[in-house]
C-alpha cells in the first residue's frame, strides 16, 4: 500500500478579485480520468517539504503556488518533474486511481539522488474547472512514461492537502472551510493481509471504502475489530509510516506511533517513509488512560514474518492471544482512545 494523505505545516494565502465572465477550462484544464500514482521504486521518490502556499486572482486568471523544498529522497535520479495544483471531488489517497482537475502547473528539472529544488514557486495561467466544490492539493508529478498516468505520462509522486476547499460558482473561485461535525471522533478499522501476515489500521473514509471494494486485489480484509479515535482536537497525532520499497524483500508494512520523539526519529530513518497523520489519540499518564477513554494496546510481531509489523487493539483478550502467538507487548507505547 502506498502513502495516502500527508499533512505538513501550511501557509494559506488567497486573493479573490471579481471577474464578470469566466471562460471555463483553459490550457491545463483537462479532466484526467482513471489516472494513477507513481510506482515508488521507479526513478526518484519526490517529497514536498516545508511551508506550502497558494494565491489566485480571478480577475486575470492566474495562480501562484509553491513550497519551500522538493527533495529526491531515493538513490535514483528522478525523471522530469511537473508541479501541479490539483482539485478533486473526493479526498485523494495515495495508491488509488483518481480523477482530478489541474488548476495550474509548471515544470522543474530532474533531480539527482538527494538533490533538492529550493524555494519553489511560480505564477501560471489558471484553468477554472466546472462549478462545484473541490479538495485542494499541491502535488509533484514525475515522468514515468506510463500510459496509465494521464496526461502525458506523468504520475503522481507526492501531494500536500489543504484543510480548506475551493468552491467554483459561475467560473469564480472562492475558498471556504467545510463545517466541522459535532462529533470529533471517527472509527479506525483494522484489516489483515493474509499473504504478509500483517495488520493494518485506517480511519480514512476514502481508504476504507477502497479496501472494502477490493483494492490491492482484495489482499486486505477486515478483522472485525474497530475502535473510536479522534479526527480533530488537542489529542496527539498518530504518525503513520510505510516501509521503503525493498527494505524487507517483497513484503511491506505500516507502523503507527503517537510518541513525538519516536515519530521525529523515524522520519530520519530511510527504512520508513512518513505517510500522514492517521488519526489522533491521547497518551497515558503514569500508565493510566483518562476518564472516558480506553487503552489502545501496541504489540510487536518480533519480525516473525520477515518484516516488522505491529498489532493495535483495545481488547485485552486479543492482546493475550497475540502474546501467545509470539507478539511482544509494548505497553510503554500504549495510547488512549475514546470509549
C-alpha positions as CSV (number, residue, x, y, z in Angstrom):
1,X,0.0,0.0,0.0
2,X,1.3,3.4,-0.9
3,X,1.1,6.5,1.1
4,X,-2.1,8.3,1.4
5,X,-2.8,11.8,2.6
6,X,0.2,13.6,4.3
7,X,-0.3,16.8,6.2
8,X,2.5,19.2,6.9
9,X,2.7,22.9,8.0
10,X,0.7,25.0,5.7
11,X,0.5,28.7,5.0
12,X,-2.8,29.7,3.3
13,X,-3.0,32.8,1.1
14,X,-5.9,33.9,-1.0
15,X,-6.7,36.9,-3.2
16,X,-10.1,36.9,-4.9
17,X,-10.7,39.6,-7.5
18,X,-14.1,40.0,-9.3
19,X,-14.5,38.6,-12.8
20,X,-17.6,39.3,-14.8
21,X,-17.3,36.4,-17.2
22,X,-15.2,33.2,-16.8
23,X,-14.1,31.3,-19.9
24,X,-14.1,27.9,-18.1
25,X,-11.3,25.3,-18.5
26,X,-8.2,26.6,-20.1
27,X,-4.7,25.4,-21.1
28,X,-4.3,22.9,-18.2
29,X,-8.0,22.2,-17.5
30,X,-8.3,18.7,-18.9
31,X,-10.1,16.2,-16.7
32,X,-7.7,13.4,-16.1
33,X,-9.8,10.3,-15.6
34,X,-8.5,7.0,-14.3
35,X,-5.0,8.2,-13.6
36,X,-2.8,6.5,-11.1
37,X,0.1,7.2,-8.7
38,X,3.7,6.6,-9.5
39,X,5.4,3.4,-8.6
40,X,7.7,4.3,-5.7
41,X,10.5,2.1,-7.0
42,X,10.7,3.8,-10.4
43,X,13.1,6.7,-10.9
44,X,13.2,9.1,-7.9
45,X,11.0,9.5,-4.9
46,X,9.9,13.1,-4.5
47,X,8.9,14.7,-1.2
48,X,7.4,18.1,-0.7
49,X,8.9,19.6,2.5
50,X,8.1,22.8,4.5
51,X,5.5,25.5,4.1
52,X,3.1,25.2,1.2
53,X,1.1,28.1,-0.1
54,X,-1.0,29.4,-3.0
55,X,-2.6,32.7,-4.1
56,X,-5.0,33.1,-7.0
57,X,-6.5,36.0,-8.9
58,X,-9.9,35.7,-10.5
59,X,-9.6,38.9,-12.5
60,X,-6.6,37.9,-14.6
61,X,-7.0,34.1,-14.1
62,X,-3.5,33.4,-12.7
63,X,-2.4,31.4,-9.8
64,X,0.9,31.4,-7.8
65,X,1.8,28.4,-5.7
66,X,4.8,26.6,-4.3
67,X,6.7,25.3,-1.3
68,X,10.0,25.5,0.5
69,X,11.7,22.4,-0.9
70,X,11.2,19.4,-3.2
71,X,13.7,16.6,-2.4
72,X,14.5,13.4,-4.3
73,X,14.8,11.1,-1.3
74,X,15.7,8.0,-3.3
75,X,19.0,6.6,-4.5
76,X,17.9,7.0,-8.1
77,X,17.8,10.1,-10.4
78,X,14.3,11.4,-11.0
79,X,12.5,11.8,-14.2
80,X,11.2,15.2,-15.5
81,X,9.0,16.9,-12.9
82,X,5.7,18.8,-13.0
83,X,4.4,20.7,-10.0
84,X,0.7,21.0,-10.2
85,X,-2.1,22.5,-8.1
86,X,-4.9,20.0,-8.5
87,X,-8.5,19.8,-7.4
88,X,-10.5,16.6,-6.7
89,X,-14.2,16.0,-6.0
90,X,-13.3,13.3,-3.4
91,X,-10.4,13.1,-0.9
92,X,-7.2,11.9,-2.6
93,X,-5.5,8.8,-1.2
94,X,-2.1,7.6,-2.4
95,X,-2.3,4.3,-4.0
96,X,-5.7,4.7,-5.6
97,X,-6.7,5.7,-9.1
98,X,-8.1,9.2,-9.1
99,X,-9.7,11.9,-11.1
100,X,-8.5,15.5,-10.9
101,X,-8.6,18.9,-12.4
102,X,-5.3,20.8,-12.9
103,X,-5.7,24.4,-11.8
104,X,-2.1,25.2,-12.9
105,X,1.2,23.6,-13.4
106,X,4.9,24.3,-14.1
107,X,8.0,22.2,-14.9
108,X,11.1,21.5,-12.9
109,X,14.4,19.9,-13.9
110,X,15.1,16.3,-12.8
111,X,16.8,15.8,-9.5
112,X,19.8,13.7,-8.7
113,X,19.7,11.4,-5.7
114,X,19.4,13.5,-2.5
115,X,19.2,16.7,-4.5
116,X,16.5,19.4,-3.9
117,X,14.8,22.3,-5.5
118,X,14.6,25.1,-3.0
119,X,12.0,27.9,-2.7
120,X,9.9,26.6,-5.5
121,X,7.1,29.0,-6.6
122,X,5.7,30.2,-9.9
123,X,2.8,32.2,-11.3
124,X,1.0,30.4,-14.2
125,X,-2.3,30.7,-16.1
126,X,-5.3,29.4,-14.0
127,X,-7.7,26.9,-15.6
128,X,-11.1,27.0,-14.0
129,X,-12.9,23.7,-13.5
130,X,-16.7,23.2,-13.7
131,X,-18.8,24.6,-10.9
132,X,-18.6,22.6,-7.8
133,X,-16.7,22.1,-4.5
134,X,-13.2,20.7,-4.6
135,X,-10.5,19.4,-2.3
136,X,-7.2,21.3,-2.8
137,X,-3.7,19.7,-3.2
138,X,-0.3,20.9,-4.3
139,X,1.4,17.9,-5.9
140,X,4.6,16.7,-7.6
141,X,4.4,14.5,-10.7
142,X,7.3,12.6,-12.2
143,X,7.5,11.4,-15.8
144,X,7.3,7.6,-15.8
145,X,6.3,7.0,-19.5
146,X,3.3,5.1,-18.2
147,X,0.2,5.4,-20.4
148,X,-2.0,4.9,-17.3
149,X,-0.6,8.2,-15.9
150,X,-2.5,11.0,-17.6
151,X,-2.0,13.4,-19.1
152,X,1.4,12.9,-20.8
153,X,2.8,10.0,-18.8
154,X,3.4,12.0,-15.6
155,X,2.5,10.0,-12.5
156,X,1.6,11.4,-9.0
157,X,4.5,11.1,-6.6
158,X,3.7,13.3,-3.6
159,X,1.0,15.7,-2.5
160,X,0.0,18.0,0.3
161,X,-3.6,18.7,1.2
162,X,-5.2,21.9,2.4
163,X,-7.8,22.0,5.1
164,X,-9.9,24.4,3.2
165,X,-11.7,23.7,0.0
166,X,-12.4,25.7,-3.2
167,X,-15.9,26.4,-4.4
168,X,-16.4,27.4,-8.1
169,X,-19.6,29.3,-8.9
170,X,-20.2,30.7,-12.4
171,X,-16.5,30.3,-13.0
172,X,-15.5,32.3,-9.9
173,X,-13.2,30.7,-7.3
174,X,-13.8,31.2,-3.6
175,X,-12.3,29.5,-0.6
176,X,-14.3,28.1,2.3
177,X,-13.8,25.8,5.3
178,X,-16.2,22.9,5.5
179,X,-18.2,22.9,8.7
180,X,-16.8,20.6,11.4
181,X,-19.2,17.9,12.5
182,X,-20.3,17.9,16.1
183,X,-18.7,14.6,16.8
184,X,-14.9,14.9,16.8
185,X,-14.4,11.2,16.7
186,X,-14.4,8.6,13.9
187,X,-13.8,4.8,13.6
188,X,-10.5,3.2,13.0
189,X,-10.9,-0.1,11.1
190,X,-8.4,-3.0,11.3
191,X,-7.5,-5.1,8.3
192,X,-5.3,-8.2,7.9
193,X,-3.1,-9.1,4.9
194,X,-3.0,-12.9,4.9
195,X,-0.2,-13.0,2.3
196,X,2.1,-10.9,4.5
197,X,0.7,-11.9,7.9
198,X,0.4,-8.2,8.7
199,X,-2.2,-6.0,10.3
200,X,-3.2,-2.6,9.0
201,X,-5.4,0.2,10.5
202,X,-7.0,3.2,8.8
203,X,-9.6,5.8,9.8
204,X,-9.6,7.4,6.3
205,X,-13.1,7.0,4.8
206,X,-11.8,7.0,1.2
207,X,-9.2,4.4,2.0
208,X,-11.7,2.2,3.9
209,X,-14.2,2.4,1.0
210,X,-11.4,1.4,-1.4
211,X,-10.2,-1.5,0.7
212,X,-13.8,-2.8,1.2
213,X,-14.3,-2.5,-2.5
214,X,-11.3,-4.8,-3.2
215,X,-8.4,-2.5,-3.7
216,X,-5.0,-4.3,-3.9
217,X,-6.6,-7.4,-5.3
218,X,-8.6,-7.8,-2.1
219,X,-5.5,-8.6,-0.1
220,X,-6.7,-6.5,2.9
221,X,-9.7,-8.0,4.7
222,X,-11.5,-6.6,7.8
223,X,-10.7,-8.5,11.0
224,X,-14.0,-7.2,12.6
225,X,-12.0,-5.1,15.1
226,X,-12.6,-1.4,15.2
227,X,-12.4,1.4,17.8
228,X,-13.1,5.1,18.1
229,X,-10.3,7.7,17.5
230,X,-10.2,11.5,17.3
231,X,-10.2,13.2,14.0
232,X,-9.7,16.7,15.5
233,X,-8.9,18.3,18.8
234,X,-5.9,18.7,21.1
235,X,-5.0,15.0,21.1
236,X,-1.6,13.7,20.0
237,X,-1.1,12.9,16.3
238,X,-0.7,9.2,15.4
239,X,2.1,9.3,12.8
240,X,1.8,6.7,10.1
241,X,4.8,5.2,8.3
242,X,5.3,2.8,5.4
243,X,8.4,0.6,4.7
244,X,10.7,1.8,1.9
245,X,10.5,-0.4,-1.2
246,X,12.7,-3.5,-0.9
247,X,13.6,-2.9,2.7
248,X,12.1,-6.3,3.7
249,X,12.1,-8.1,0.4
250,X,8.7,-8.4,-1.2
251,X,6.9,-7.6,2.0
252,X,5.8,-4.2,3.2
253,X,4.4,-2.9,6.5
254,X,3.0,0.0,8.3
255,X,3.9,1.5,11.6
256,X,2.0,3.9,13.9
257,X,3.2,6.0,16.8
258,X,1.9,8.9,18.8
259,X,5.1,9.4,20.7
260,X,6.6,12.7,19.3
261,X,10.2,11.6,19.7
262,X,9.6,8.3,18.0
263,X,7.8,9.9,15.2
264,X,10.6,12.5,14.7
265,X,13.3,9.8,14.8
266,X,11.6,7.6,12.2
267,X,11.3,10.5,9.8
268,X,15.1,10.4,9.7
269,X,15.2,6.6,9.2
270,X,15.4,5.7,5.4
271,X,13.7,2.4,6.1
272,X,10.5,4.2,7.0
273,X,8.5,6.6,4.8
274,X,6.3,9.1,6.7
275,X,2.9,9.0,5.2
276,X,0.5,11.1,7.2
277,X,-1.4,11.6,10.5
278,X,-3.5,8.5,10.7
279,X,-5.8,9.9,13.5
280,X,-5.4,11.4,17.0
281,X,-5.1,9.7,20.4
282,X,-4.1,10.6,23.9
283,X,-1.1,9.3,25.8
284,X,-1.4,7.6,29.2
285,X,-0.4,9.5,32.3
286,X,1.5,7.3,34.8
287,X,0.4,4.3,32.8
288,X,-3.3,5.1,33.0
289,X,-5.8,6.5,30.5
290,X,-8.1,9.4,31.5
291,X,-11.8,9.0,32.2
292,X,-13.9,8.5,29.1
293,X,-11.1,6.7,27.2
294,X,-9.6,3.2,27.0
295,X,-6.2,1.7,26.3
296,X,-5.1,1.0,22.7
297,X,-2.5,-1.7,23.2
298,X,0.5,-2.0,20.9
299,X,2.1,-5.4,20.2
300,X,5.2,-6.2,18.0
301,X,5.4,-9.3,15.9
302,X,9.1,-9.7,16.7
303,X,9.9,-9.9,13.0
304,X,8.4,-13.4,12.7
305,X,7.0,-12.7,9.2
306,X,10.4,-11.5,7.9
307,X,9.3,-7.9,8.3
308,X,8.3,-5.8,11.3
309,X,4.6,-5.4,12.0
310,X,2.5,-4.3,15.0
311,X,-1.0,-5.0,16.0
312,X,-3.1,-2.4,17.8
313,X,-6.1,-3.4,19.8
314,X,-8.4,-2.2,22.6
315,X,-9.2,-5.8,23.5
316,X,-7.3,-7.4,26.5
317,X,-8.3,-10.8,25.1
318,X,-6.8,-10.1,21.7
319,X,-3.7,-8.8,23.5
320,X,-3.3,-12.1,25.3
321,X,-3.9,-14.1,22.1
322,X,-1.2,-12.2,20.3
323,X,1.3,-12.7,23.1
324,X,0.6,-16.4,22.9
325,X,1.4,-16.2,19.2
326,X,4.8,-14.7,19.9
327,X,4.0,-11.0,19.7
328,X,5.8,-8.8,22.2
329,X,3.7,-6.3,24.2
330,X,5.0,-2.8,24.1
331,X,2.9,-1.4,27.0
332,X,5.2,1.6,27.4
333,X,4.0,2.7,24.0
334,X,0.2,2.2,24.5
335,X,-2.1,5.1,23.8
336,X,-5.7,6.1,24.8
337,X,-8.7,6.3,22.5
338,X,-12.3,7.4,23.1
339,X,-14.8,4.9,24.6
